[in-house]
Amino acid sequence: MPKKSTHVVPNSGGGWDVKQSGGQRSSGHFDTKKDAINRAREISQNQETELVIHNKDGKIGGKDSHSNDPFPPKG
């Protein structure tokens, strides 16, 4: 079963969108990346998904897991 994720992606018209993996529609549009990340983090924590933050060029800039990690680090 594919792991679900919440993405912060640049919008072609400007600003930033929050989208779910496999989804076409945006869960929210924001003027700043910071606002989009804050909202995406809330959604990701509520749905226990992985948060994936993209840069302006579309490449992945960071990740944060809010689900049950099957392989937690020791220590």
N, CA, C and O atoms as a MOPAC input file, in Angstrom:
PM7 MOZYME 1SCF
protein

 N      0.84900 1    -1.16600 1     0.00000 1
 C      0.00000 1     0.00000 1     0.00000 1
 C      0.90400 1     1.24200 1     0.00000 1
 O      1.77900 1     1.36600 1     0.85600 1
 N      0.69800 1     2.15600 1    -0.95100 1
 C      1.54300 1     3.34300 1    -0.99800 1
 C      1.32700 1     4.23800 1     0.21600 1
 O      0.21400 1     4.37700 1     0.72300 1
 N      2.41200 1     4.83100 1     0.65800 1
 C      2.35200 1     5.72500 1     1.80200 1
 C      1.74500 1     7.06100 1     1.37600 1
 O      2.13800 1     7.63100 1     0.35800 1
 N      0.79200 1     7.55100 1     2.15200 1
 C      0.15900 1     8.82100 1     1.83800 1
 C      1.06300 1     9.95700 1     2.29200 1
 O      1.81900 1     9.82400 1     3.25400 1
 N      0.97000 1    11.08400 1     1.57400 1
 C      1.79200 1    12.22600 1     1.92800 1
 C      1.07600 1    13.53300 1     1.60200 1
 O      0.18500 1    13.58500 1     0.75500 1
 N      1.49400 1    14.57700 1     2.29800 1
 C      0.98900 1    15.92100 1     2.10000 1
 C      2.13600 1    16.74700 1     1.54000 1
 O      3.23700 1    16.73600 1     2.09200 1
 N      1.88500 1    17.47000 1     0.43700 1
 C      2.94200 1    18.19300 1    -0.25500 1
 C      2.70100 1    19.70200 1    -0.23900 1
 O      1.56600 1    20.16000 1    -0.36800 1
 N      3.78700 1    20.46800 1    -0.08000 1
 C      3.77800 1    21.91300 1    -0.28000 1
 C      4.48000 1    22.12500 1    -1.61800 1
 O      5.66000 1    21.80900 1    -1.76600 1
 N      3.73800 1    22.66900 1    -2.59600 1
 C      4.27700 1    22.82400 1    -3.94400 1
 C      4.07500 1    24.25600 1    -4.44400 1
 O      3.11300 1    24.92300 1    -4.06400 1
 N      5.00100 1    24.72800 1    -5.30700 1
 C      4.81100 1    26.06400 1    -5.87400 1
 C      3.64200 1    26.06700 1    -6.84600 1
 O      3.43100 1    25.09400 1    -7.57000 1
 N      2.88100 1    27.15500 1    -6.86600 1
 C      1.75800 1    27.30300 1    -7.78500 1
 C      2.25300 1    28.05800 1    -9.00900 1
 O      2.97700 1    29.04500 1    -8.87700 1
 N      1.87100 1    27.60700 1   -10.19900 1
 C      2.33900 1    28.23900 1   -11.43500 1
 C      1.89900 1    29.69900 1   -11.55100 1
 O      2.53300 1    30.48100 1   -12.26000 1
 N      0.82400 1    30.06800 1   -10.86500 1
 C      0.33600 1    31.43800 1   -10.89700 1
 C      0.89700 1    32.29800 1    -9.77100 1
 O      0.52500 1    33.46300 1    -9.63000 1
 N      1.79200 1    31.72300 1    -8.97100 1
 C      2.36400 1    32.42600 1    -7.83300 1
 C      1.84100 1    31.85500 1    -6.53400 1
 O      0.73700 1    31.31200 1    -6.48700 1
 N      2.61800 1    31.97400 1    -5.49600 1
 C      2.22000 1    31.45000 1    -4.19800 1
 C      2.51900 1    29.96800 1    -4.08300 1
 O      3.27100 1    29.39600 1    -4.87300 1
 N      1.90100 1    29.35900 1    -3.06500 1
 C      2.16300 1    27.96200 1    -2.73100 1
 C      0.86500 1    27.22600 1    -2.46700 1
 O     -0.08300 1    27.79700 1    -1.92800 1
 N      0.82200 1    25.94200 1    -2.85300 1
 C     -0.35400 1    25.10200 1    -2.64900 1
 C     -0.01200 1    23.93700 1    -1.72200 1
 O      1.13400 1    23.49500 1    -1.64600 1
 N     -1.03200 1    23.45400 1    -1.02400 1
 C     -0.93100 1    22.24100 1    -0.21100 1
 C     -1.76100 1    21.18700 1    -0.92900 1
 O     -2.95300 1    21.38700 1    -1.16600 1
 N     -1.13900 1    20.06700 1    -1.27500 1
 C     -1.82900 1    18.99400 1    -2.00000 1
 C     -1.56300 1    17.65300 1    -1.34000 1
 O     -0.53400 1    17.45600 1    -0.69300 1
 N     -2.49600 1    16.74300 1    -1.51200 1
 C     -2.34700 1    15.37100 1    -1.03300 1
 C     -1.77800 1    14.53000 1    -2.16100 1
 O     -2.03000 1    14.81200 1    -3.33200 1
 N     -1.01100 1    13.49800 1    -1.82100 1
 C     -0.44700 1    12.62000 1    -2.83900 1
 C     -1.56800 1    12.01700 1    -3.68200 1
 O     -2.57300 1    11.54500 1    -3.15100 1
 N     -1.38600 1    12.03900 1    -4.97300 1
 C     -2.36800 1    11.48200 1    -5.89100 1
 C     -3.55300 1    12.38700 1    -6.15600 1
 O     -4.40200 1    12.05300 1    -6.98200 1
 N     -3.63500 1    13.51600 1    -5.48500 1
 C     -4.77100 1    14.42200 1    -5.65700 1
 C     -4.50600 1    15.48900 1    -6.69800 1
 O     -3.36300 1    15.89900 1    -6.90200 1
 N     -5.54800 1    15.93000 1    -7.34700 1
 C     -5.43500 1    16.98700 1    -8.35200 1
 C     -5.71000 1    18.36500 1    -7.75300 1
 O     -5.08200 1    19.35400 1    -8.12900 1
 N     -6.65200 1    18.41300 1    -6.82300 1
 C     -7.07000 1    19.68900 1    -6.24600 1
 C     -6.19100 1    20.08000 1    -5.06500 1
 O     -5.64800 1    19.23300 1    -4.35500 1
 N     -6.07200 1    21.37900 1    -4.88100 1
 C     -5.29500 1    21.91600 1    -3.77300 1
 C     -6.13000 1    21.91000 1    -2.49300 1
 O     -7.33500 1    22.16200 1    -2.52300 1
 N     -5.47600 1    21.62000 1    -1.37500 1
 C     -6.14100 1    21.70300 1    -0.07400 1
 C     -6.07300 1    23.11400 1     0.47800 1
 O     -6.68700 1    23.41800 1     1.50100 1
 N     -5.33200 1    23.97100 1    -0.19500 1
 C     -5.21000 1    25.36100 1     0.23400 1
 C     -4.16900 1    26.08900 1    -0.58800 1
 O     -3.18700 1    25.48800 1    -1.02400 1
 N     -4.37600 1    27.39600 1    -0.80700 1
 C     -3.42900 1    28.23800 1    -1.53700 1
 C     -2.96700 1    29.35200 1    -0.61200 1
 O     -3.77900 1    29.97000 1     0.07600 1
 N     -1.65600 1    29.60900 1    -0.59600 1
 C     -1.08300 1    30.58600 1     0.31800 1
 C     -0.09700 1    31.47900 1    -0.42000 1
 O      0.55100 1    31.04900 1    -1.37400 1
 N      0.01000 1    32.72200 1     0.02700 1
 C      0.93800 1    33.66500 1    -0.58100 1
 C      2.38400 1    33.35600 1    -0.22800 1
 O      3.28600 1    33.58300 1    -1.03500 1
 N      2.60800 1    32.83500 1     0.98400 1
 C      3.97600 1    32.54800 1     1.41200 1
 C      4.17500 1    31.05400 1     1.64500 1
 O      3.24500 1    30.32500 1     1.98800 1
 N      5.40200 1    30.63300 1     1.44900 1
 C      5.75700 1    29.23000 1     1.67400 1
 C      5.59800 1    28.88200 1     3.14900 1
 O      5.16400 1    27.78200 1     3.48800 1
 N      5.95000 1    29.82200 1     4.02600 1
 C      5.85000 1    29.58800 1     5.47200 1
 C      4.41100 1    29.28300 1     5.88000 1
 O      4.17100 1    28.35600 1     6.65300 1
 N      3.44500 1    30.06100 1     5.36200 1
 C      2.03200 1    29.82300 1     5.68200 1
 C      1.57100 1    28.46800 1     5.15400 1
 O      0.82200 1    27.75600 1     5.82300 1
 N      2.02400 1    28.11600 1     3.95000 1
 C      1.65300 1    26.82300 1     3.36000 1
 C      2.21700 1    25.67200 1     4.18100 1
 O      1.53500 1    24.67000 1     4.39900 1
 N      3.46500 1    25.80900 1     4.64000 1
 C      4.08900 1    24.75600 1     5.45300 1
 C      3.35200 1    24.59900 1     6.77400 1
 O      3.11100 1    23.47700 1     7.22100 1
 N      2.99500 1    25.70400 1     7.39800 1
 C      2.27500 1    25.62700 1     8.68000 1
 C      0.95500 1    24.88400 1     8.52400 1
 O      0.62400 1    24.03300 1     9.34900 1
 N      0.19600 1    25.19500 1     7.47400 1
 C     -1.09500 1    24.52500 1     7.25200 1
 C     -0.87900 1    23.05500 1     6.87600 1
 O     -1.59600 1    22.17600 1     7.35500 1
 N      0.10000 1    22.79700 1     6.02500 1
 C      0.38000 1    21.41700 1     5.60800 1
 C      0.80700 1    20.57100 1     6.79900 1
 O      0.45900 1    19.39300 1     6.88300 1
 N      1.55500 1    21.16300 1     7.71700 1
 C      2.00000 1    20.43700 1     8.91300 1
 C      0.78300 1    20.04100 1     9.76100 1
 O      0.72200 1    18.92000 1    10.26700 1
 N     -0.17300 1    20.94400 1     9.91700 1
 C     -1.40700 1    20.62900 1    10.66200 1
 C     -2.13900 1    19.46300 1    10.01400 1
 O     -2.54400 1    18.52000 1    10.69400 1
 N     -2.30800 1    19.53200 1     8.69700 1
 C     -3.00500 1    18.46900 1     7.96100 1
 C     -2.24400 1    17.15200 1     8.10200 1
 O     -2.84200 1    16.10700 1     8.36000 1
 N     -0.93000 1    17.20800 1     7.93100 1
 C     -0.10100 1    16.01500 1     8.00100 1
 C     -0.16900 1    15.35800 1     9.37700 1
 O     -0.23200 1    14.13300 1     9.48000 1
 N     -0.15500 1    16.16400 1    10.42300 1
 C     -0.24300 1    15.61800 1    11.77400 1
 C     -1.61100 1    14.99600 1    12.02300 1
 O     -1.70200 1    13.92600 1    12.62400 1
 N     -2.67300 1    15.65100 1    11.57200 1
 C     -4.03100 1    15.12400 1    11.76300 1
 C     -4.25100 1    13.82300 1    11.00600 1
 O     -4.91200 1    12.91300 1    11.50500 1
 N     -3.69700 1    13.73400 1     9.80100 1
 C     -3.90900 1    12.55300 1     8.96400 1
 C     -2.77800 1    11.53200 1     9.09700 1
 O     -2.81300 1    10.47400 1     8.46800 1
 N     -1.77100 1    11.85600 1     9.92300 1
 C     -0.61600 1    10.98300 1    10.12900 1
 C      0.03100 1    10.60100 1     8.80100 1
 O      0.23700 1     9.42200 1     8.51300 1
 N      0.34700 1    11.61800 1     7.99700 1
 C      1.01300 1    11.41100 1     6.71400 1
 C      2.40300 1    12.01600 1     6.75500 1
 O      2.76600 1    12.70100 1     7.71100 1
 N      3.17100 1    11.75900 1     5.71800 1
 C      4.49200 1    12.36700 1     5.59500 1
 C      4.33300 1    13.74100 1     4.94400 1
 O      3.58800 1    13.89000 1     3.97600 1
 N      5.02800 1    14.73200 1     5.47200 1
 C      5.02200 1    16.08100 1     4.91300 1
 C      6.21400 1    16.20300 1     3.97800 1
 O      7.35200 1    15.95500 1     4.37600 1
 N      5.94500 1    16.59100 1     2.71400 1
 C      6.99700 1    16.76200 1     1.72000 1
 C      6.96200 1    18.21600 1     1.25900 1
 O      5.94900 1    18.69700 1     0.75100 1
 N      8.09100 1    18.90800 1     1.44500 1
 C      8.17100 1    20.32400 1     1.10100 1
 C      9.04200 1    20.47800 1    -0.14300 1
 O     10.20100 1    20.06600 1    -0.16000 1
 N      8.46300 1    21.07900 1    -1.18400 1
 C      9.16700 1    21.27300 1    -2.44800 1
 C      9.73400 1    22.68600 1    -2.52800 1
 O      9.21100 1    23.61500 1    -1.91200 1
 N     10.81700 1    22.83200 1    -3.29900 1
 C     11.39700 1    24.14200 1    -3.57500 1
 C     10.69100 1    24.76200 1    -4.77900 1
 O      9.83000 1    24.12700 1    -5.38800 1
 N     11.04900 1    25.99400 1    -5.12200 1
 C     10.45300 1    26.69200 1    -6.27400 1
 C     10.63000 1    25.91000 1    -7.56500 1
 O      9.77100 1    25.96100 1    -8.44500 1
 N     11.75000 1    25.17800 1    -7.68600 1
 C     12.01600 1    24.41100 1    -8.90900 1
 C     11.28000 1    23.07300 1    -8.93200 1
 O     11.40200 1    22.31500 1    -9.89500 1
 N     10.51200 1    22.77600 1    -7.86900 1
 C      9.73700 1    21.54200 1    -7.80600 1
 C     10.45800 1    20.38600 1    -7.14200 1
 O      9.83400 1    19.37400 1    -6.82000 1
 N     11.77300 1    20.51600 1    -6.92800 1
 C     12.53200 1    19.45000 1    -6.28000 1
 C     12.21500 1    19.42300 1    -4.78900 1
 O     11.84900 1    20.44300 1    -4.20500 1
 N     12.35700 1    18.26300 1    -4.18500 1
 C     12.06100 1    18.10400 1    -2.76000 1
 C     13.13500 1    18.81500 1    -1.93900 1
 O     14.33000 1    18.56600 1    -2.09900 1
 N     12.68000 1    19.70100 1    -1.06100 1
 C     13.58900 1    20.46200 1    -0.21800 1
 C     13.64700 1    19.93400 1     1.20200 1
 O     14.60200 1    20.21200 1     1.92800 1
 N     12.63200 1    19.17100 1     1.61000 1
 C     12.61300 1    18.62600 1     2.95100 1
 C     11.43300 1    17.71100 1     3.18100 1
 O     10.44100 1    17.75400 1     2.45400 1
 N     11.55600 1    16.87800 1     4.20900 1
 C     10.48900 1    15.94100 1     4.57100 1
 C     10.35300 1    15.90700 1     6.08700 1
 O     11.29900 1    16.19000 1     6.82400 1
 N      9.15500 1    15.55300 1     6.53000 1
 C      8.89500 1    15.40200 1     7.95600 1
 C      7.79600 1    14.35700 1     8.10000 1
 O      6.71600 1    14.50500 1     7.52800 1
 N      8.06800 1    13.30600 1     8.86000 1
 C      7.10900 1    12.22100 1     8.99700 1
 C      6.22800 1    12.44000 1    10.21600 1
 O      6.72300 1    12.71600 1    11.30900 1
 N      4.91200 1    12.31400 1    10.02200 1
 C      3.95500 1    12.42700 1    11.11800 1
 C      3.13400 1    11.14500 1    11.26000 1
 O      2.03700 1    11.14800 1    11.81900 1
 N      3.68900 1    10.05600 1    10.74300 1
 C      2.97700 1     8.77700 1    10.84200 1
 C      3.79000 1     7.84200 1    11.73300 1
 O      4.86100 1     8.20000 1    12.22300 1
 N      3.27000 1     6.66400 1    11.92600 1
 C      3.98600 1     5.66500 1    12.70900 1
 C      5.11300 1     5.10000 1    11.86200 1
 O      4.87300 1     4.36500 1    10.90400 1
 N      6.33100 1     5.44200 1    12.21500 1
 C      7.49800 1     4.99600 1    11.47400 1
 C      7.75500 1     3.52900 1    11.79900 1
 O      7.93200 1     3.18400 1    12.96800 1
 N      7.78000 1     2.64600 1    10.77500 1
 C      7.98500 1     1.21800 1    11.05200 1
 C      9.40700 1     0.91200 1    11.50900 1
 O      9.64300 1    -0.14700 1    12.09100 1
 N     10.36000 1     1.80900 1    11.26100 1
 C     11.75000 1     1.58900 1    11.63100 1
 C     12.28600 1     2.79700 1    12.39200 1
 O     13.10900 1     3.54000 1    11.85800 1
 N     11.83900 1     3.00500 1    13.62400 1
 C     12.32200 1     4.17400 1    14.36800 1
 C     13.80200 1     4.02600 1    14.70300 1
 O     14.27900 1     2.91400 1    14.93000 1
 N     14.52200 1     5.12900 1    14.73400 1
 C     15.94700 1     5.04200 1    15.08400 1
 C     16.14300 1     4.61200 1    16.53600 1
 O     15.32400 1     4.92400 1    17.40100 1
 N     17.22600 1     3.89800 1    16.79100 1
 C     17.53400 1     3.46300 1    18.14800 1
 C     18.28800 1     4.56000 1    18.87800 1
 O     19.04500 1     5.32200 1    18.27600 1
 N     18.07000 1     4.62700 1    20.18600 1
 C     18.86000 1     5.53800 1    20.99000 1
 C     18.07900 1     6.63100 1    21.50900 1
 O     18.61000 1     7.49000 1    22.21200 1

